[in-house]
Amino acid sequence: MRDSNREPGLFDDDSVRRLSHQRDPSTSKQAAIVHDATGVRQKHAARILSIVDEHPGRTAIEIQSIDGELTEYQVRRRLSDLKNVGKVQYGESRKCRVKGTRMVTWLASEGE
């Protein structure tokens, strides 16, 4: 059921178990499995990683505004995924240019 367009090596197979929270309803868990199996999760993560590479030090909301297609929720989930596999890391915290509140910024991890 894996899509041949799946980004190789971005996530390991064990990360599928971490796609939803333990207390999430079964429908959320099923949606997360489909999201991963179809390659959508990897495609979104690759887009976000590219934005972080090209625009280091942006907040999640700023990243979302650059992409323009993904929701804030999707960006935050994929940033969390990318952080969990060591592709991105927190930068400094500062006032977001979009929301005006203090937020963490994101950087590509060393060696990326």
Secondary structure, DSSP 8 states (H G I E B T S, - for coil): ---TTS-TTSS-GGGGGGSS-TTS-HHHHHHHHHHHHTTHHHHHHHHHHHHHHHSTTEEHHHHHHHH-SS-HHHHHHHHHHHHHTTSEEEEEEEE-TTT-SEEEEEEE-TT-
